[in-house]
Amino acid sequence: MKRFDRRTVIVTGGARGLGASLARGFAAEGAKVVIADVLDPEGRKLADELGDRAIFLRLDVTSDTNWAATMAEAENAFGPVSVLVNNAAVVRFGPILETQAAAWRQVIDINLTGTYLGIRAVVPSMRKAGGGAIVNISAAAAMVGQFGLASYVASKWGVRGLTKTAALELAHDNIRVNSIHPGAIRTPMVAGPETAALAAAAVKGLAIPRMAAPEEITQLVLFVASDEASFSTGSEFIADGGHLLGPVPDSSPRA
């Protein structure tokens, strides 16, 4: 028996990058997977790859009405939802004084408000299922400040706090809520020349001096969403290559 047999899982931002890895991972573990994203061609292609274990639904995570439609279609296709992974996110680079309010709002709306709306939308379905697990993809940036990433850092700190409050409020519904805090991941989000250079610089000198493969984070999410983590709620699971430790000191002799 696989870990997610007879369970329905929604992955937001599921069309590519970490989300696509998560969709494949849950499907391989027996789940029926809803790939929820605004990227139609990529999402439909992935759903076709996974066969009858998956469907693609177009979801703008900032829209209440989109969330309501997604939940109705997910239940109609696969039954009550047992797992939600709030993975959809964007990042914008630039110092605070050079960040336009519209760019700030976009990041907060998708990364934080989208997570909040997802939690609200999924709870009635999880109650029908007898409980469930919500996994919020935060970031190592939710533990520290990072230069030039104010909106992203603020949104991920918000996700961290929202996770803990939701865990308290949903405990009586047998719903666990936890957050995952990755460091840099090798995904399309950091594929551009500017972002790739920034990511490479960020991991240089870490205890594990490289970006994570999406599959490495997927394995952690699968654990946290499964019954193997049944005694964990409101918890933070960090997979950052040692980012929070700071750089490894130079081992050469010093005068």
Stockholm file with secondary structure:
# STOCKHOLM 1.0

chainA/1-255         MKRFDRRTVIVTGGARGLGASLARGFAAEGAKVVIADVLDPEGRKLADELGDRAIFLRLDVTSDTNWAATMAEAENAFGPVSVLVNNAAVVRFGPILETQAAAWRQVIDINLTGTYLGIRAVVPSMRKAGGGAIVNISAAAAMVGQFGLASYVASKWGVRGLTKTAALELAHDNIRVNSIHPGAIRTPMVAGPETAALAAAAVKGLAIPRMAAPEEITQLVLFVASDEASFSTGSEFIADGGHLLGPVPDSSPRA
#=GR chainA/1-255 SS CCTTTTCEEEEETTTSHHHHHHHHHHHHTTCEEEEEESCHHHHHHHHHHHGGGEEEEECCTTCHHHHHHHHHHHHHHHCSEEEEEECCCCCCCBCGGGCCHHHHHHHHIIIIIHHHHHHHHHHHHHHHHTCEEEEEECCGGGSSCCTTBHHHHHHHHHHHHHHHHHHHHTGGGTEEEEEEEECCBCSGGGCSHHHHHHHHHHHTTSSSCSCBCHHHHHHHHHHHHSGGGTTCCSCEEEESTTGGGCCCCCCSCCC
#=GC SS_cons         CCTTTTCEEEEETTTSHHHHHHHHHHHHTTCEEEEEESCHHHHHHHHHHHGGGEEEEECCTTCHHHHHHHHHHHHHHHCSEEEEEECCCCCCCBCGGGCCHHHHHHHHIIIIIHHHHHHHHHHHHHHHHTCEEEEEECCGGGSSCCTTBHHHHHHHHHHHHHHHHHHHHTGGGTEEEEEEEECCBCSGGGCSHHHHHHHHHHHTTSSSCSCBCHHHHHHHHHHHHSGGGTTCCSCEEEESTTGGGCCCCCCSCCC
//
